[in-house]
């Protein structure tokens, strides 16, 4: 564990690097974020496969959620409100009239940080009515390095009924430069939730067959996406996606217990400098955000993101690496 820097408010931000075999993972306590993830390419050379920044100030100023744990509710909630138990909760609106990634969100908040050689746990208490969400919520994010994989376990317990949807917002570039367009992708999904002009689900779940959303076979892709794809039953570990770089040979397989995956190809990403002064622009990386569906608190027909008081929220996402 080392000192990474101070926030503008004077909070001390810690950093730690986990290592196992040829994989290393660097985490920071601001946003429980992944700063770097290094894996070997087909020649055995190390490649940092995620976008990030070199300083706390850049993470504070950034609006693209690089590597962050996002919550309390990842993705969008329509009208920045939802009803639960006969009460309407009004949330922080930060994308027009809607809430994106929890409003003020977890990405700019500091987590307690415990790390060993190949695992780390980051925790925080999200107080009752933070960003408008009910309940004192104890949140935990555990990162573990296995053989050629990163396992992320999200846990949460609330003292009141609430809604929870946690994910990681890393932007992946398995080519070590070249961005989203340098990859081939496969999604294990037969349908997607149709969005309106504000990227809020209409309620329709649409089969991907015969559309540009059919990514069921590995292929290069040039389309821009910011869409939620349907994976299956929550709580069951399943393969969600495969991402491959022809340049480096690095393959990443994503497994998750979540029912959906938001594919975001970085089209709205701001142009700025990243780690080592790298020039970043829209499409410099892509996100594979495992999650409940957007606006589930207002859509009873979607898998429920409800967490009852005293019950335990627990979901797992795995990033598994190989070369071909």
C-alpha positions in Angstrom: 0.0 0.0 0.0 1.3 3.5 -0.9 0.2 7.1 -0.8 -1.2 8.1 -4.3 -2.2 11.7 -3.5 -4.7 14.0 -1.9 -8.1 15.0 -3.1 -9.0 18.7 -3.4 -10.8 18.2 0.0 -7.6 16.8 1.6 -8.6 13.1 1.7 -5.6 10.8 1.5 -5.9 8.4 -1.5 -4.1 5.0 -1.2 -2.9 2.8 -4.0 -1.9 -0.9 -4.1 -0.8 -3.3 -6.8 -1.8 -6.9 -6.6 0.3 -9.5 -8.5 -0.1 -13.2 -9.4 1.9 -14.9 -12.1 2.0 -12.6 -15.2 -1.0 -10.4 -14.1 -0.8 -7.2 -12.1 -3.7 -5.1 -11.0 -3.4 -1.6 -9.5 -6.3 -0.2 -7.5 -6.9 3.2 -5.8 -9.2 4.1 -2.9 -10.9 6.9 -4.8 -13.9 5.2 -6.4 -12.5 1.8 -5.6 -11.1 2.1 -9.1 -8.9 0.0 -11.3 -6.0 2.2 -12.4 -4.1 -0.4 -14.4 -4.4 -4.0 -15.4 -1.4 -5.6 -17.0 -1.5 -9.0 -18.8 0.9 -10.7 -21.3 0.4 -10.5 -25.0 1.0 -13.4 -27.4 4.7 -12.7 -27.2 4.7 -12.6 -23.4 5.1 -8.8 -23.3 3.1 -6.9 -20.7 0.2 -4.8 -21.9 -1.8 -2.4 -19.7 -5.4 -3.1 -21.0 -7.4 -0.4 -19.2 -7.5 3.4 -19.5 -6.7 5.5 -16.5 -4.9 8.6 -15.1 -1.7 9.3 -13.4 -3.0 11.6 -10.6 -5.8 12.1 -8.1 -6.6 15.5 -9.6 -7.2 13.9 -13.0 -9.6 11.3 -11.5 -11.4 14.1 -9.6 -11.8 16.2 -12.8 -12.6 13.3 -15.1 -16.2 12.6 -16.0 -15.8 9.3 -17.8 -15.7 7.0 -14.7 -12.3 5.5 -15.6 -12.0 2.1 -13.8 -14.5 3.2 -11.1 -16.9 1.2 -9.0 -20.2 2.9 -9.9 -23.3 3.1 -7.7 -25.6 3.1 -5.9 -27.3 2.5 -9.2 -25.2 1.9 -12.3 -26.7 3.1 -15.5 -29.8 5.3 -15.8 -32.9 5.9 -13.7 -35.6 7.8 -15.6 -36.7 11.2 -14.2 -34.3 10.8 -11.3 -36.9 9.2 -9.2 -38.5 5.9 -8.3 -41.1 4.6 -5.9 -40.6 2.0 -3.2 -43.0 1.0 -0.3 -45.4 3.8 -1.2 -42.8 6.5 -1.1 -41.3 8.4 -4.0 -37.5 8.9 -3.8 -36.1 11.8 -5.7 -32.5 11.3 -6.8 -29.6 13.5 -8.0 -30.2 14.3 -11.7 -26.9 14.5 -13.5 -27.8 13.6 -17.1 -30.5 16.1 -18.0 -33.6 15.1 -16.0 -32.3 11.6 -15.4 -29.8 9.9 -12.9 -26.7 8.3 -14.4 -24.5 6.0 -12.3 -26.0 7.1 -9.0 -25.9 10.9 -9.4 -22.9 12.2 -7.4 -22.0 8.5 -7.3 -19.3 6.4 -5.9 -16.6 7.3 -8.4 -15.6 10.5 -6.5 -15.9 9.0 -3.0 -13.2 7.5 -0.9 -13.3 3.8 0.2 -11.5 2.2 3.1 -8.8 0.0 1.5 -7.3 -3.4 2.7 -4.8 -5.2 0.4 -2.5 -8.3 0.4 -0.4 -9.8 -2.4 -3.2 -11.0 -4.6 -6.5 -9.7 -3.2 -7.9 -6.4 -1.9 -11.2 -5.3 -0.3 -12.6 -1.7 -0.5 -15.5 -0.7 1.7 -17.6 2.3 2.5 -20.9 3.3 4.2 -23.2 5.1 1.9 -25.5 7.0 4.3 -29.3 7.1 4.2 -30.5 9.5 1.4 -27.1 9.9 -0.2 -28.0 11.0 -3.7 -31.7 10.4 -2.6 -31.4 6.6 -2.1 -32.9 5.2 1.1 -31.0 3.2 3.7 -27.6 3.2 5.3 -25.8 0.9 2.8 -22.6 -1.0 3.7 -20.8 -1.6 0.4 -17.9 -4.0 -0.3 -15.9 -4.5 -3.4 -13.4 -7.4 -3.4 -10.8 -7.9 -6.1 -9.0 -11.3 -6.3 -6.3 -12.4 -8.7 -6.6 -16.0 -9.8 -4.8 -17.9 -12.5 -5.1 -15.5 -15.4 -8.2 -13.8 -14.1 -9.6 -11.0 -12.0 -12.6 -11.8 -9.8 -14.7 -8.9 -8.5 -17.2 -9.6 -5.8 -19.7 -6.9 -4.9 -21.6 -7.0 -1.6 -24.0 -4.7 0.1 -26.3 -4.7 3.1 -28.9 -2.0 3.9 -30.9 -1.2 7.0 -33.9 -0.2 4.9 -35.4 -1.5 1.7 -33.5 0.1 -1.2 -32.3 -0.5 -4.8 -28.7 -1.4 -5.6 -26.8 -2.0 -8.9 -23.0 -2.0 -8.7 -20.6 -2.4 -11.5 -17.1 -1.6 -12.7 -16.6 1.1 -15.4 -13.2 0.1 -16.8 -12.5 1.1 -20.4 -10.7 -1.8 -22.1 -8.1 -1.5 -24.8 -6.5 -4.9 -25.3 -4.4 -3.6 -28.1 -2.4 -1.2 -25.9 -3.4 1.6 -28.2 -6.0 1.6 -31.0 -9.2 1.8 -29.1 -12.5 0.0 -29.5 -12.3 -0.3 -33.2 -9.1 -2.4 -32.9 -11.1 -5.3 -31.4 -13.4 -8.2 -32.2 -16.3 -8.9 -29.9 -18.8 -11.6 -29.1 -21.8 -11.2 -26.8 -23.7 -14.1 -25.4 -27.0 -12.4 -25.7 -30.1 -13.0 -27.8 -31.9 -9.7 -27.0 -31.4 -6.1 -25.8 -33.5 -3.5 -24.0 -34.7 -1.0 -26.5 -33.7 2.6 -25.5 -35.4 5.9 -26.2 -33.6 9.0 -27.3 -32.3 9.6 -23.7 -31.1 6.0 -23.5 -33.9 5.1 -21.1 -35.5 1.7 -21.8 -38.9 1.8 -23.5 -39.8 -1.5 -21.8 -39.4 -3.5 -25.0 -37.0 -6.4 -25.0 -36.0 -6.9 -28.6 -34.4 -10.0 -30.2 -31.0 -9.2 -31.8 -31.5 -11.5 -34.9 -31.2 -9.6 -38.1 -30.1 -6.3 -36.5 -26.8 -4.6 -35.9 -27.1 -5.8 -32.2 -26.5 -9.4 -33.2 -23.0 -9.9 -31.8 -23.4 -13.6 -31.1 -20.5 -14.5 -33.3 -17.0 -13.0 -32.8 -16.5 -10.3 -35.4 -15.0 -6.8 -35.9 -17.4 -4.0 -35.2 -17.5 -0.4 -36.2 -20.9 0.6 -34.8 -21.2 2.8 -31.8 -23.1 1.3 -28.8 -24.4 2.4 -25.5 -26.9 -0.4 -25.0 -28.0 -3.0 -22.4 -27.9 -6.6 -23.6 -29.9 -9.4 -21.9 -27.8 -12.2 -20.4 -30.2 -14.3 -18.4 -31.1 -15.1 -14.8 -29.5 -13.0 -12.0 -27.5 -15.0 -9.5 -26.2 -17.6 -12.0 -22.6 -17.4 -13.2 -22.6 -17.3 -17.0 -20.4 -16.2 -19.9 -21.3 -12.7 -21.0 -18.7 -11.6 -23.6 -15.5 -12.3 -25.3 -13.2 -9.4 -26.5 -10.1 -10.1 -28.6 -7.3 -7.9 -30.0 -5.8 -9.2 -33.3 -2.8 -7.0 -32.6 -1.7 -8.4 -29.3 -3.6 -11.7 -29.3 -5.1 -10.9 -25.9 -8.5 -12.4 -25.3 -10.7 -11.4 -22.4 -13.7 -13.5 -21.4 -16.3 -11.8 -19.1 -18.4 -14.0 -16.8 -21.0 -12.6 -14.4 -24.0 -13.4 -12.1 -25.7 -10.2 -13.3 -28.7 -10.3 -15.8 -27.4 -7.6 -18.2 -24.4 -6.1 -19.8 -24.0 -2.5 -21.0 -21.8 -2.3 -24.0 -20.4 1.2 -24.2 -17.9 1.9 -27.0 -16.9 5.3 -25.6 -18.6 7.5 -28.1 -19.2 10.3 -25.6 -15.8 10.0 -23.9 -14.0 13.4 -23.5 -10.7 14.1 -25.3 -7.9 14.3 -22.7 -4.6 12.9 -21.7 -4.4 9.6 -19.9 -1.7 7.6 -18.2 1.8 8.4 -19.4 0.4 11.4 -21.4 -1.5 9.1 -23.9 -3.9 11.1 -26.0 -7.4 9.8 -25.4 -10.5 10.6 -27.6 -14.0 9.1 -28.1 -13.6 5.4 -28.8 -10.3 5.0 -27.1 -11.7 2.1 -25.1 -14.9 0.1 -24.6 -16.8 -0.8 -21.4 -18.5 -4.2 -20.6 -20.5 -3.2 -17.6 -22.2 -6.2 -15.9 -25.4 -4.9 -14.3 -29.1 -5.0 -13.7 -31.0 -3.4 -16.5 -31.2 0.4 -16.7 -34.3 1.9 -15.0 -35.2 -1.4 -13.4 -36.6 0.4 -10.3 -39.3 1.9 -12.6 -39.8 -1.3 -14.6 -41.4 -4.1 -12.6 -41.2 -6.4 -15.7 -37.4 -6.2 -15.5 -35.2 -8.3 -13.2 -35.5 -6.7 -9.8 -32.7 -4.6 -8.2 -34.6 -4.4 -4.9 -32.5 -5.1 -1.8 -34.6 -5.8 1.3 -33.5 -4.5 4.7 -31.0 -6.9 6.3 -30.6 -9.1 3.2 -27.3 -9.4 1.4 -26.6 -8.2 -2.1 -23.8 -10.3 -3.7 -22.8 -10.5 -7.3 -19.6 -11.6 -9.1 -17.9 -10.6 -12.3 -14.8 -12.3 -13.7 -12.4 -11.0 -16.3 -10.5 -14.0 -17.6 -7.5 -13.6 -19.9 -5.8 -15.8 -22.5 -4.0 -15.4 -25.9 -4.6 -16.7 -29.4 
